Amino acid sequence: MADSARPAIKFELLQSDDFEQYLLHERREIGYILRQLAARRCMITAYVGDSARFLMSSVLSVSDDDRSVYLDIGNDESINNAAAAADSLLCLTQLDKVKVQFSVTRPHIANFGKYPALLADTPEVLLRLQRREYYRLTAPVSHSLICRIPSPNLNSRVEARVIDISGGGLAVIVPPKDMSLSTDEKYMDCRLDLPEFGPVTTTLRVRNIFRIGSRNGTDMLRAGCQFEDLPVPMANAIQRYILRVERDRKAREIGE
């Protein structure tokens, strides 16, 4: 498997109102997810230890007792050797559009059939971002979707870029220096500007916070937020916006 110059973006769950809902601890459940990754041939970005070096890989197989996993190696021998010498590999991937993150320990070169591979201990814990009960729309690139959140420490509003939105809430990206966020904290009088539908004013409750490392090395915070006490007309405006964007997107895909 060839190495890539464009790694997957690292993400790390910093805070959550219910941390356990994102984590799997049961060995059989983790083994099942790993086998699904193998069956779907999902691409994995495996970071070597705490460094920025990475290997593009995939799950080849999982042992019958769910205690070890084979990972594919790349064409760069120096990266392969570094991975085999590392204490652990941080693995990031997606399964059915759900982000999955886990670490494997004690990786070393071993034969998988006739070819070399990385053999490692299966992870003791696996992070999986579950699907939500609402359809969640990825914010379109054709226009910026901005949510203005009152800053508790400053007499101002922080402009946070919305990356996805649903009828139940939204996720925003903010630089850590701009605002200090905490889970379960409420932010009242937040303003969301929907193109062609006007402003929506609501209370947001922060449900989880992730640190995201971008490809240029800048850390950002991703905050998943829930709408609270959202008036019916504004909830309807959000749903109409989501439907319109999705309809326009599908029309472009079929060339209408």
BANUKE-477694 format. One record per residue: y, x, z of N, C-alpha, C in turn; residue number from 1. Coordinates in nm, 4 decimals, decimal comma. Layout:
BEGIN
REC       n_py       n_px       n_pz      ca_py      ca_px      ca_pz       c_py       c_px       c_pz     n
REC          Y          X          Z          Y          X          Z          Y          X          Z   NUM
...
END
This chain:
BEGIN
REC       n_py       n_px       n_pz      ca_py      ca_px      ca_pz       c_py       c_px       c_pz     n
REC    -0,1186     0,0852     0,0000     0,0000     0,0000     0,0000     0,1233     0,0886     0,0000     1
REC     0,2135     0,0689    -0,0925     0,3304     0,1541    -0,1049     0,4287     0,1259     0,0070     2
REC     0,4985     0,2327     0,0537     0,6040     0,2148     0,1515     0,7258     0,1564     0,0816     3
REC     0,8125     0,0926     0,1569     0,9300     0,0268     0,0998     1,0552     0,0838     0,1614     4
REC     1,1652     0,0825     0,0821     1,2935     0,1283     0,1335     1,3690     0,0163     0,2007     5
REC     1,3120    -0,1053     0,2032     1,3805    -0,2206     0,2634     1,2919    -0,2813     0,3703     6
REC     1,3084    -0,2360     0,4946     1,2234    -0,2882     0,6016     1,2605    -0,4296     0,6398     7
REC     1,1655    -0,4982     0,7003     1,1976    -0,6289     0,7584     1,2938    -0,6083     0,8738     8
REC     1,3780    -0,7054     0,8969     1,4760    -0,6942     1,0043     1,4070    -0,7120     1,1388     9
REC     1,4315    -0,6189     1,2293     1,3731    -0,6296     1,3628     1,4350    -0,7459     1,4386    10
REC     1,3541    -0,8138     1,5156     1,4085    -0,9175     1,6028     1,3394    -0,9087     1,7377    11
REC     1,4147    -0,9363     1,8422     1,3636    -0,9228     1,9787     1,4150    -1,0389     2,0619    12
REC     1,3237    -1,1133     2,1220     1,3625    -1,2256     2,2067     1,4188    -1,1717     2,3375    13
REC     1,5478    -1,1958     2,3608     1,6129    -1,1462     2,4810     1,6080    -1,2476     2,5942    14
REC     1,6405    -1,3732     2,5623     1,6420    -1,4783     2,6634     1,5906    -1,6065     2,6004    15
REC     1,5267    -1,6885     2,6806     1,4833    -1,8192     2,6344     1,4734    -1,9120     2,7530    16
REC     1,5045    -2,0402     2,7274     1,4907    -2,1369     2,8357     1,3448    -2,1621     2,8682    17
REC     1,2570    -2,1316     2,7762     1,1132    -2,1469     2,7985     1,0426    -2,0352     2,7229    18
REC     1,0483    -1,9147     2,7796     0,9994    -1,7948     2,7119     0,8539    -1,8081     2,6700    19
REC     0,7735    -1,8700     2,7542     0,6303    -1,8742     2,7288     0,5937    -1,9530     2,6038    20
REC     0,6788    -2,0446     2,5618     0,6437    -2,1254     2,4458     0,6365    -2,0421     2,3181    21
REC     0,6948    -1,9223     2,3202     0,6937    -1,8381     2,2020     0,5826    -1,7333     2,2054    22
REC     0,5113    -1,7220     2,3163     0,4165    -1,6131     2,3338     0,2728    -1,6625     2,3405    23
REC     0,1837    -1,5850     2,2787     0,0405    -1,6087     2,2897    -0,0198    -1,4943     2,3711    24
REC    -0,1046    -1,5290     2,4691    -0,1703    -1,4284     2,5526    -0,3224    -1,4324     2,5366    25
REC    -0,3756    -1,5449     2,4984    -0,5201    -1,5604     2,4869    -0,5722    -1,4762     2,3709    26
REC    -0,6735    -1,3911     2,4001    -0,7243    -1,2980     2,2998    -0,7763    -1,3699     2,1760    27
REC    -0,8454    -1,4824     2,1954    -0,8998    -1,5543     2,0798    -0,7898    -1,6131     1,9932    28
REC    -0,6838    -1,6623     2,0567    -0,5717    -1,7170     1,9801    -0,5028    -1,6073     1,8995    29
REC    -0,4850    -1,4913     1,9621    -0,4230    -1,3788     1,8916    -0,5120    -1,3349     1,7764    30
REC    -0,6429    -1,3278     1,8010    -0,7364    -1,2908     1,6949    -0,7319    -1,3891     1,5786    31
REC    -0,7163    -1,5169     1,6104    -0,7088    -1,6190     1,5056    -0,5854    -1,5964     1,4182    32
REC    -0,4696    -1,5708     1,4806    -0,3475    -1,5462     1,4043    -0,3635    -1,4223     1,3172    33
REC    -0,4220    -1,3163     1,3715    -0,4417    -1,1937     1,2941    -0,5336    -1,2182     1,1741    34
REC    -0,6373    -1,2995     1,1924    -0,7266    -1,3316     1,0803    -0,6554    -1,4147     0,9752    35
REC    -0,5658    -1,5032     1,0204    -0,4859    -1,5791     0,9246    -0,3957    -1,4863     0,8437    36
REC    -0,3383    -1,3872     0,9093    -0,2557    -1,2896     0,8384    -0,3375    -1,2133     0,7350    37
REC    -0,4616    -1,1804     0,7718    -0,5495    -1,1095     0,6783    -0,5870    -1,1985     0,5607    38
REC    -0,6227    -1,3243     0,5895    -0,6651    -1,4160     0,4840    -0,5514    -1,4449     0,3865    39
REC    -0,4287    -1,4518     0,4375    -0,3127    -1,4813     0,3511    -0,2543    -1,3541     0,2890    40
REC    -0,3076    -1,2387     0,3279    -0,2576    -1,1098     0,2784    -0,1078    -1,0949     0,3038    41
REC    -0,0668    -1,1310     0,4233     0,0749    -1,1259     0,4593     0,1218    -0,9810     0,4730    42
REC     0,2367    -0,9517     0,4144     0,2943    -0,8189     0,4276     0,3482    -0,7998     0,5690    43
REC     0,3241    -0,6819     0,6246     0,3673    -0,6483     0,7596     0,4539    -0,5239     0,7542    44
REC     0,5667    -0,5267     0,8227     0,6463    -0,4070     0,8439     0,6093    -0,3507     0,9796    45
REC     0,5505    -0,2313     0,9794     0,5045    -0,1687     1,1041     0,5958    -0,0515     1,1372    46
REC     0,6763    -0,0665     1,2438     0,7665     0,0394     1,2868     0,6898     0,1385     1,3746    47
REC     0,7141     0,2655     1,3489     0,6440     0,3725     1,4196     0,7119     0,3983     1,5536    48
REC     0,6454     0,3593     1,6626     0,7032     0,3773     1,7958     0,8374     0,3091     1,8068    49
REC     0,9355     0,3807     1,8638     1,0705     0,3275     1,8781     1,1633     0,3752     1,7672    50
REC     1,1082     0,4413     1,6668     1,1905     0,4986     1,5611     1,2214     0,3952     1,4537    51
REC     1,3052     0,4359     1,3592     1,3388     0,3492     1,2460     1,2411     0,3678     1,1307    52
REC     1,1459     0,4609     1,1442     1,0471     0,4824     1,0383     0,9482     0,3664     1,0376    53
REC     0,9065     0,3274     0,9194     0,8197     0,2108     0,9088     0,7203     0,2287     0,7960    54
REC     0,6179     0,1482     0,8051     0,5092     0,1471     0,7084     0,4878     0,0039     0,6623    55
REC     0,4832    -0,0190     0,5312     0,4478    -0,1500     0,4794     0,2959    -0,1610     0,4807    56
REC     0,2454    -0,2611     0,5501     0,1026    -0,2702     0,5753     0,0559    -0,4144     0,5644    57
REC    -0,0675    -0,4373     0,6058    -0,1254    -0,5715     0,6135    -0,2476    -0,5638     0,7036    58
REC    -0,2894    -0,6772     0,7565    -0,4110    -0,6814     0,8370    -0,5312    -0,6854     0,7429    59
REC    -0,6219    -0,5917     0,7609    -0,7427    -0,5869     0,6788    -0,8574    -0,6640     0,7421    60
REC    -0,8734    -0,6469     0,8745    -0,9849    -0,7126     0,9427    -0,9632    -0,7068     1,0935    61
REC    -1,0317    -0,7965     1,1626    -1,0301    -0,8007     1,3090    -1,1742    -0,7962     1,3569    62
REC    -1,2014    -0,7194     1,4611    -1,3379    -0,7078     1,5118    -1,3882    -0,8411     1,5653    63
REC    -1,5189    -0,8558     1,5710    -1,5784    -0,9815     1,6170    -1,5392    -1,0159     1,7597    64
REC    -1,5148    -0,9138     1,8417    -1,4774    -0,9397     1,9812    -1,3258    -0,9472     2,0003    65
REC    -1,2511    -0,9443     1,8893    -1,1048    -0,9569     1,8921    -1,0368    -0,8444     1,9688    66
REC    -1,1003    -0,7300     1,9792    -1,0427    -0,6205     2,0565    -0,9828    -0,5099     1,9707    67
REC    -1,0086    -0,5096     1,8418    -0,9520    -0,4075     1,7547    -0,9164    -0,4681     1,6196    68
REC    -0,8214    -0,4040     1,5527    -0,7717    -0,4550     1,4254    -0,7536    -0,3383     1,3285    69
REC    -0,7882    -0,3612     1,2032    -0,7666    -0,2634     1,0969    -0,6398    -0,3000     1,0212    70
REC    -0,5524    -0,2013     1,0030    -0,4301    -0,2185     0,9259    -0,4324    -0,1263     0,8049    71
REC    -0,3786    -0,1732     0,6950    -0,3706    -0,0932     0,5741    -0,2731     0,0224     0,5939    72
REC    -0,2941     0,1304     0,5199    -0,2019     0,2438     0,5232    -0,1265     0,2506     0,3914    73
REC    -0,0223     0,3341     0,3879     0,0601     0,3469     0,2687     0,0263     0,4713     0,1890    74
REC     0,1138     0,4995     0,0903     0,0928     0,6161     0,0041     0,1588     0,7421     0,0582    75
REC     0,2495     0,7259     0,1543     0,3195     0,8404     0,2114     0,2368     0,8970     0,3261    76
REC     0,1795     1,0124     0,3044     0,0887     1,0711     0,4046     0,1623     1,1047     0,5337    77
REC     0,2900     1,1452     0,5227     0,3646     1,1807     0,6443     0,3863     1,0580     0,7323    78
REC     0,4144     0,9420     0,6705     0,4310     0,8186     0,7475     0,2971     0,7760     0,8074    79
REC     0,1902     0,7880     0,7296     0,0573     0,7532     0,7806     0,0216     0,8384     0,9025    80
REC     0,0495     0,9687     0,8936     0,0179     1,0585     1,0051     0,1045     1,0269     1,1268    81
REC     0,2321     0,9937     1,1021     0,3201     0,9589     1,2131     0,2724     0,8305     1,2808    82
REC     0,2287     0,7345     1,2007     0,1774     0,6096     1,2569     0,0515     0,6343     1,3387    83
REC    -0,0357     0,7207     1,2885    -0,1604     0,7492     1,3589    -0,1370     0,8267     1,4882    84
REC    -0,0255     0,8999     1,4944     0,0047     0,9790     1,6144     0,0893     0,9027     1,7158    85
REC     0,1394     0,7860     1,6782     0,2276     0,7089     1,7671     0,1473     0,6394     1,8765    86
REC     0,2138     0,6112     1,9861     0,1498     0,5348     2,0932     0,1321     0,3885     2,0541    87
REC     0,2259     0,3378     1,9726     0,2190     0,1976     1,9336     0,2918     0,1762     1,8018    88
REC     0,2640     0,0623     1,7389     0,3321     0,0199     1,6178     0,3868    -0,1205     1,6416    89
REC     0,5145    -0,1402     1,6150     0,5756    -0,2722     1,6250     0,5637    -0,3403     1,4896    90
REC     0,4908    -0,4511     1,4843     0,4581    -0,5170     1,3579     0,5346    -0,6483     1,3442    91
REC     0,6012    -0,6669     1,2298     0,6762    -0,7879     1,2021     0,6274    -0,8481     1,0709    92
REC     0,6110    -0,9808     1,0705     0,5648    -1,0483     0,9505     0,5994    -1,1967     0,9610    93
REC     0,5523    -1,2748     0,8630     0,5678    -1,4199     0,8664     0,4362    -1,4849     0,8267    94
REC     0,4083    -1,5979     0,8879     0,2901    -1,6775     0,8554     0,3364    -1,8210     0,8385    95
REC     0,3251    -1,8723     0,7168     0,3751    -2,0077     0,6867     0,5212    -2,0221     0,7275    96
REC     0,6010    -1,9192     0,6957     0,7450    -1,9165     0,7216     0,7796    -1,9132     0,8700    97
REC     0,6814    -1,8859     0,9542     0,7042    -1,8694     1,0977     0,7007    -1,7203     1,1295    98
REC     0,8054    -1,6703     1,1944     0,8117    -1,5288     1,2263     0,7060    -1,4922     1,3297    99
REC     0,6412    -1,3786     1,3076     0,5387    -1,3291     1,3987     0,5703    -1,1833     1,4293   100
REC     0,5622    -1,1467     1,5570     0,5867    -1,0089     1,5988     0,4849    -0,9696     1,7051   101
REC     0,4315    -0,8491     1,6935     0,3359    -0,7998     1,7926     0,3328    -0,6482     1,7864   102
REC     0,2790    -0,5873     1,8904     0,2618    -0,4420     1,8948     0,1140    -0,4099     1,9097   103
REC     0,0688    -0,3100     1,8344    -0,0676    -0,2607     1,8492    -0,0607    -0,1202     1,9091   104
REC    -0,1573    -0,0861     1,9912    -0,1570     0,0424     2,0605    -0,2749     0,1282     2,0148   105
REC    -0,2624     0,2569     2,0415    -0,3646     0,3587     2,0105    -0,4084     0,3546     1,8642   106
REC    -0,3130     0,3508     1,7699    -0,3530     0,3542     1,6288    -0,4077     0,4919     1,5904   107
REC    -0,5075     0,4940     1,5068    -0,5635     0,6194     1,4567    -0,6315     0,5930     1,3234   108
REC    -0,6464     0,6991     1,2461    -0,7091     0,6871     1,1152    -0,8600     0,6672     1,1316   109
REC    -0,9126     0,5679     1,0606    -1,0567     0,5408     1,0616    -1,0950     0,4873     0,9236   110
REC    -1,2226     0,4897     0,8936    -1,2687     0,4392     0,7647    -1,2866     0,2880     0,7706   111
REC    -1,2329     0,2213     0,6687    -1,2571     0,0792     0,6503    -1,3299     0,0665     0,5163   112
REC    -1,4615     0,0548     0,5251    -1,5418     0,0632     0,4032    -1,5341     0,2045     0,3480   113
REC    -1,4916     0,2180     0,2233    -1,4831     0,3492     0,1600    -1,3439     0,4105     0,1721   114
REC    -1,2516     0,3396     0,2344    -1,1124     0,3846     0,2328    -1,0577     0,4026     0,3744   115
REC    -0,9613     0,4940     0,3911    -0,9008     0,5132     0,5231    -0,8072     0,3984     0,5582   116
REC    -0,7977     0,3712     0,6863    -0,7096     0,2657     0,7362    -0,6665     0,3045     0,8772   117
REC    -0,5805     0,2247     0,9361    -0,5417     0,2434     1,0755    -0,6218     0,1468     1,1619   118
REC    -0,6886     0,2002     1,2614    -0,7621     0,1185     1,3571    -0,6861     0,1227     1,4893   119
REC    -0,6582     0,0071     1,5468    -0,5794     0,0012     1,6697    -0,6328    -0,1092     1,7599   120
REC    -0,5910    -0,1044     1,8868    -0,6241    -0,2129     1,9792    -0,5433    -0,3365     1,9410   121
REC    -0,6046    -0,4519     1,9499    -0,5309    -0,5753     1,9213    -0,4227    -0,5958     2,0266   122
REC    -0,3152    -0,6627     1,9919    -0,2055    -0,6824     2,0882    -0,2477    -0,7693     2,2056   123
REC    -0,1912    -0,7408     2,3215    -0,2158    -0,8228     2,4399    -0,1286    -0,9477     2,4402   124
REC    -0,0206    -0,9431     2,3650     0,0692    -1,0581     2,3551     0,1237    -1,0624     2,2133   125
REC     0,1465    -1,1831     2,1635     0,1984    -1,2012     2,0278     0,3106    -1,3029     2,0317   126
REC     0,4230    -1,2700     1,9703     0,5394    -1,3580     1,9651     0,5353    -1,4372     1,8357   127
REC     0,5410    -1,5681     1,8480     0,5393    -1,6552     1,7306     0,6449    -1,7628     1,7489   128
REC     0,7355    -1,7720     1,6533     0,8405    -1,8731     1,6593     0,7869    -2,0003     1,5971   129
REC     0,7564    -2,0966     1,6812     0,6925    -2,2200     1,6367     0,7840    -2,3018     1,5477   130
REC     0,7218    -2,3833     1,4649     0,7991    -2,4803     1,3881     0,8626    -2,5814     1,4836   131
REC     0,9772    -2,6323     1,4437     1,0486    -2,7260     1,5284     1,0207    -2,8684     1,4835   132
REC     1,0586    -2,9635     1,5675     1,0306    -3,1024     1,5349     1,1229    -3,1544     1,4257   133
REC     1,2377    -3,0884     1,4034     1,3298    -3,1301     1,2995     1,3138    -3,0392     1,1773   134
REC     1,3408    -3,0954     1,0595     1,3495    -3,0113     0,9405     1,4705    -2,9210     0,9563   135
REC     1,4528    -2,7924     0,9326     1,5615    -2,6966     0,9532     1,6011    -2,6360     0,8198   136
REC     1,7278    -2,6514     0,7858     1,7813    -2,6040     0,6595     1,8411    -2,4654     0,6760   137
REC     1,7987    -2,3720     0,5921     1,8628    -2,2412     0,5888     1,9998    -2,2562     0,5250   138
REC     2,1008    -2,2033     0,5899     2,2375    -2,2187     0,5398     2,2486    -2,1608     0,3996   139
REC     2,3108    -2,2339     0,3076     2,3206    -2,1864     0,1687     2,4110    -2,0652     0,1567   140
REC     2,3816    -1,9800     0,0580     2,4649    -1,8617     0,0354     2,5878    -1,8953    -0,0464   141
REC     2,5911    -2,0152    -0,1038     2,7041    -2,0538    -0,1889     2,8315    -2,0754    -0,1091   142
REC     2,8198    -2,1036     0,0179     2,9374    -2,1184     0,1024     2,9015    -2,0823     0,2464   143
REC     3,0005    -2,0336     0,3190     2,9784    -1,9950     0,4585     2,9847    -2,1189     0,5465   144
REC     2,8892    -2,1284     0,6366     2,8876    -2,2369     0,7342     2,9245    -2,1744     0,8682   145
REC     3,0377    -2,2147     0,9223     3,0933    -2,1517     1,0420     3,0991    -2,2514     1,1570   146
REC     3,0583    -2,2050     1,2758     3,0737    -2,2834     1,3977     3,1701    -2,2083     1,4894   147
REC     3,2755    -2,2756     1,5309     3,3753    -2,2130     1,6177     3,3462    -2,2524     1,7622   148
REC     3,3096    -2,1499     1,8413     3,2644    -2,1716     1,9784     3,3712    -2,1219     2,0753   149
REC     3,4161    -2,2064     2,1686     3,5147    -2,1603     2,2673     3,4591    -2,0457     2,3503   150
REC     3,5368    -1,9412     2,3642     3,4961    -1,8279     2,4462     3,5295    -1,8549     2,5911   151
REC     3,4324    -1,8412     2,6836     3,4602    -1,8700     2,8254     3,5530    -1,7686     2,8900   152
REC     3,5597    -1,6483     2,8322     3,6409    -1,5425     2,8927     3,7772    -1,5266     2,8256   153
REC     3,7903    -1,5822     2,7066     3,9142    -1,5669     2,6319     3,9669    -1,7040     2,5919   154
REC     4,0969    -1,7132     2,5806     4,1593    -1,8380     2,5369     4,1576    -1,8440     2,3844   155
REC     4,0370    -1,8455     2,3298     4,0212    -1,8413     2,1853     3,8839    -1,8955     2,1490   156
REC     3,8561    -1,9013     2,0211     3,7252    -1,9421     1,9707     3,6626    -1,8280     1,8921   157
REC     3,5328    -1,8153     1,9069     3,4577    -1,7151     1,8318     3,3996    -1,7832     1,7090   158
REC     3,4208    -1,7232     1,5926     3,3650    -1,7767     1,4694     3,2241    -1,7214     1,4519   159
REC     3,1255    -1,8081     1,4636     2,9852    -1,7680     1,4534     2,9286    -1,8200     1,3218   160
REC     2,8626    -1,7329     1,2474     2,8029    -1,7738     1,1199     2,6742    -1,8509     1,1453   161
REC     2,6638    -1,9700     1,0895     2,5440    -2,0526     1,1037     2,4403    -2,0049     1,0025   162
REC     2,3173    -1,9779     1,0497     2,2128    -1,9329     0,9582     2,1114    -2,0423     0,9280   163
REC     2,0982    -2,1400     1,0168     2,0189    -2,2582     0,9841     2,0640    -2,3740     1,0722   164
REC     2,0318    -2,4946     1,0261     2,0807    -2,6145     1,0944     1,9807    -2,7272     1,0754   165
REC     1,9694    -2,8128     1,1764     1,8835    -2,9300     1,1697     1,9543    -3,0441     1,2411   166
REC     1,8884    -3,1589     1,2457     1,9449    -3,2709     1,3182     1,9481    -3,2490     1,4683   167
REC     1,8716    -3,1511     1,5163     1,8660    -3,1277     1,6602     1,9467    -3,0104     1,7091   168
REC     1,9904    -2,9231     1,6174     2,0649    -2,8068     1,6611     2,0891    -2,7100     1,5480   169
REC     2,1282    -2,5886     1,5840     2,1568    -2,4870     1,4836     2,1339    -2,3490     1,5432   170
REC     2,1304    -2,2499     1,4575     2,1209    -2,1101     1,4999     2,2392    -2,0362     1,4418   171
REC     2,3007    -1,9528     1,5242     2,4191    -1,8792     1,4820     2,3990    -1,7295     1,5050   172
REC     2,4770    -1,6515     1,4323     2,4780    -1,5063     1,4473     2,6161    -1,4643     1,4949   173
REC     2,6199    -1,3861     1,6015     2,7473    -1,3336     1,6511     2,7287    -1,1875     1,6901   174
REC     2,8294    -1,1018     1,6668     2,8216    -0,9647     1,7171     2,8221    -0,9652     1,8691   175
REC     2,7400    -0,8830     1,9343     2,7348    -0,8825     2,0818     2,8697    -0,8585     2,1479   176
REC     2,9578    -0,7822     2,0827     3,0877    -0,7503     2,1431     3,1830    -0,8701     2,1441   177
REC     3,1552    -0,9692     2,0576     3,2482    -1,0808     2,0453     3,2310    -1,1856     2,1548   178
REC     3,1081    -1,2007     2,2053     3,0851    -1,3086     2,3006     2,9589    -1,2830     2,3808   179
REC     2,9640    -1,3130     2,5083     2,8468    -1,3016     2,5943     2,7813    -1,4388     2,6060   180
REC     2,6570    -1,4502     2,5565     2,5856    -1,5768     2,5592     2,4736    -1,5721     2,6615   181
REC     2,4429    -1,6869     2,7207     2,3336    -1,6965     2,8172     2,2543    -1,8224     2,7887   182
REC     2,1229    -1,8143     2,8074     2,0404    -1,9321     2,7850     2,0721    -2,0410     2,8864   183
REC     2,0584    -2,1644     2,8404     2,0825    -2,2859     2,9168     2,2306    -2,3073     2,9472   184
REC     2,3145    -2,2209     2,8954     2,4583    -2,2379     2,9153     2,5125    -2,3359     2,8119   185
REC     2,6046    -2,4224     2,8549     2,6651    -2,5202     2,7654     2,8007    -2,4700     2,7154   186
REC     2,8270    -2,4958     2,5892     2,9560    -2,4649     2,5291     3,0110    -2,5951     2,4719   187
REC     3,1154    -2,6460     2,5349     3,1704    -2,7745     2,4946     3,2770    -2,7560     2,3876   188
REC     3,3019    -2,8630     2,3162     3,4083    -2,8663     2,2161     3,3869    -2,7617     2,1064   189
REC     3,2613    -2,7436     2,0643     3,2325    -2,6550     1,9520     3,2624    -2,7286     1,8221   190
REC     3,3139    -2,6580     1,7250     3,3543    -2,7209     1,5991     3,2753    -2,6609     1,4836   191
REC     3,2057    -2,7479     1,4132     3,1268    -2,7098     1,2971     3,1906    -2,7723     1,1739   192
REC     3,2303    -2,6904     1,0784     3,2954    -2,7396     0,9576     3,1936    -2,7542     0,8457   193
REC     3,1651    -2,8779     0,8076     3,0688    -2,9071     0,7012     3,1434    -2,9292     0,5701   194
REC     3,1206    -2,8463     0,4699     3,1884    -2,8651     0,3413     3,1659    -3,0054     0,2860   195
REC     3,2739    -3,0701     0,2488     3,2752    -3,2041     0,1892     3,2473    -3,3159     0,2899   196
REC     3,2096    -3,2819     0,4138     3,1818    -3,3847     0,5135     3,2751    -3,3764     0,6338   197
REC     3,3565    -3,2710     0,6387     3,4545    -3,2603     0,7450     3,3993    -3,1957     0,8713   198
REC     3,4803    -3,1905     0,9771     3,4413    -3,1227     1,1010     3,3509    -3,2082     1,1888   199
REC     3,2619    -3,1404     1,2588     3,1764    -3,2026     1,3597     3,2053    -3,1330     1,4922   200
REC     3,2415    -3,2098     1,5924     3,2681    -3,1541     1,7257     3,1553    -3,1938     1,8189   201
REC     3,0990    -3,0956     1,8876     2,9817    -3,1218     1,9700     2,9722    -3,0231     2,0850   202
REC     2,8834    -3,0536     2,1783     2,8459    -2,9596     2,2841     2,7170    -2,8908     2,2433   203
REC     2,7135    -2,7582     2,2577     2,5947    -2,6807     2,2263     2,5356    -2,6243     2,3545   204
REC     2,4034    -2,6346     2,3679     2,3325    -2,5702     2,4777     2,2455    -2,4595     2,4187   205
REC     2,2627    -2,3372     2,4674     2,1868    -2,2226     2,4165     2,0439    -2,2299     2,4686   206
REC     1,9472    -2,2258     2,3780     1,8057    -2,2345     2,4148     1,7343    -2,1002     2,4095   207
REC     1,7715    -2,0145     2,3183     1,7093    -1,8819     2,3118     1,8034    -1,7850     2,2439   208
REC     1,7863    -1,6581     2,2740     1,8718    -1,5533     2,2186     1,7831    -1,4383     2,1715   209
REC     1,8071    -1,3942     2,0489     1,7354    -1,2811     1,9929     1,8340    -1,1722     1,9558   210
REC     1,7930    -1,0479     1,9742     1,8683    -0,9369     1,9166     1,8082    -0,9065     1,7801   211
REC     1,8922    -0,8961     1,6813     1,8478    -0,8690     1,5453     1,9113    -0,7399     1,4988   212
REC     1,8288    -0,6460     1,4564     1,8777    -0,5215     1,4002     1,8851    -0,5328     1,2498   213
REC     2,0033    -0,5232     1,1912     2,0190    -0,5371     1,0466     1,9839    -0,4070     0,9766   214
REC     1,9762    -0,4123     0,8452     1,9366    -0,2949     0,7676     2,0406    -0,1842     0,7732   215
REC     2,1661    -0,2182     0,8048     2,2682    -0,1137     0,8145     2,2775    -0,0549     0,9554   216
REC     2,1862    -0,0967     1,0438     2,1797    -0,0402     1,1778     2,2651    -0,1107     1,2815   217
REC     2,3368    -0,2174     1,2416     2,4229    -0,2909     1,3347     2,3441    -0,4009     1,4050   218
REC     2,3505    -0,4038     1,5376     2,2833    -0,5081     1,6144     2,3683    -0,6349     1,6183   219
REC     2,3020    -0,7497     1,6023     2,3668    -0,8794     1,6129     2,2828    -0,9659     1,7068   220
REC     2,3422    -1,0754     1,7530     2,2699    -1,1701     1,8362     2,2492    -1,2994     1,7584   221
REC     2,1265    -1,3485     1,7631     2,0950    -1,4788     1,7054     2,0712    -1,5746     1,8206   222
REC     2,1484    -1,6815     1,8262     2,1363    -1,7789     1,9342     2,0905    -1,9123     1,8774   223
REC     1,9775    -1,9618     1,9276     1,9304    -2,0941     1,8914     1,9910    -2,1962     1,9863   224
REC     2,0603    -2,2951     1,9316     2,1359    -2,3897     2,0134     2,0936    -2,5339     1,9842   225
REC     2,1026    -2,6169     2,0859     2,0689    -2,7585     2,0750     2,1949    -2,8431     2,0859   226
REC     2,2050    -2,9443     1,9980     2,3161    -3,0391     2,0097     2,2961    -3,1255     2,1339   227
REC     2,4044    -3,1496     2,2065     2,3987    -3,2404     2,3212     2,5083    -3,3455     2,3087   228
REC     2,4693    -3,4706     2,3346     2,5649    -3,5821     2,3311     2,6369    -3,5887     2,1968   229
REC     2,5617    -3,5671     2,0898     2,6206    -3,5695     1,9566     2,6441    -3,7144     1,9140   230
REC     2,7682    -3,7532     1,8865     2,7961    -3,8909     1,8447     2,7190    -3,9263     1,7174   231
REC     2,6801    -4,0511     1,7068     2,5999    -4,0956     1,5929     2,6674    -4,0672     1,4587   232
REC     2,7970    -4,0948     1,4419     2,8588    -4,0647     1,3123     2,8497    -3,9173     1,2738   233
REC     2,8624    -3,8289     1,3732     2,8549    -3,6857     1,3441     2,7114    -3,6438     1,3155   234
REC     2,6142    -3,7037     1,3859     2,4732    -3,6767     1,3568     2,4399    -3,7210     1,2149   235
REC     2,4946    -3,8347     1,1735     2,4722    -3,8832     1,0371     2,5349    -3,7895     0,9347   236
REC     2,6519    -3,7350     0,9670     2,7180    -3,6419     0,8756     2,6340    -3,5169     0,8565   237
REC     2,5730    -3,4679     0,9649     2,4871    -3,3491     0,9550     2,3661    -3,3785     0,8675   238
REC     2,3040    -3,4945     0,8868     2,1875    -3,5301     0,8071     2,2251    -3,5444     0,6596   239
REC     2,3398    -3,6050     0,6311     2,3828    -3,6194     0,4913     2,4100    -3,4832     0,4287   240
REC     2,4697    -3,3929     0,5077     2,4948    -3,2570     0,4574     2,3632    -3,1867     0,4244   241
REC     2,2654    -3,1948     0,5151     2,1359    -3,1298     0,4922     2,0691    -3,1862     0,3668   242
REC     2,0701    -3,3182     0,3523     2,0075    -3,3814     0,2359     2,0770    -3,3421     0,1062   243
REC     2,2105    -3,3359     0,1099     2,2839    -3,2999    -0,0114     2,2550    -3,1562    -0,0532   244
REC     2,2576    -3,0623     0,0432     2,2309    -2,9221     0,0121     2,0889    -2,9058    -0,0419   245
REC     1,9926    -2,9729     0,0219     1,8538    -2,9616    -0,0226     1,8373    -3,0238    -0,1613   246
REC     1,9042    -3,1345    -0,1865     1,8962    -3,1973    -0,3184     1,9558    -3,1061    -0,4256   247
REC     2,0710    -3,0447    -0,3974     2,1331    -2,9534    -0,4928     2,0461    -2,8313    -0,5180   248
REC     1,9814    -2,7828    -0,4123     1,8948    -2,6656    -0,4267     1,7749    -2,6960    -0,5167   249
REC     1,7135    -2,8107    -0,4962     1,5999    -2,8481    -0,5791     1,6400    -2,8714    -0,7243   250
REC     1,7604    -2,9269    -0,7433     1,8105    -2,9492    -0,8794     1,8285    -2,8178    -0,9524   251
REC     1,8786    -2,7160    -0,8820     1,8950    -2,5837    -0,9453     1,7602    -2,5227    -0,9795   252
REC     1,6613    -2,5439    -0,8926     1,5285    -2,4863    -0,9158     1,4630    -2,5411    -1,0412   253
REC     1,4868    -2,6702    -1,0718     1,4238    -2,7293    -1,1901     1,5176    -2,7286    -1,3099   254
REC     1,6373    -2,6690    -1,2900     1,7274    -2,6496    -1,4018     1,8062    -2,7701    -1,4436   255
REC     1,8238    -2,8661    -1,3545     1,9023    -2,9848    -1,3903     2,0518    -2,9531    -1,3867   256
END
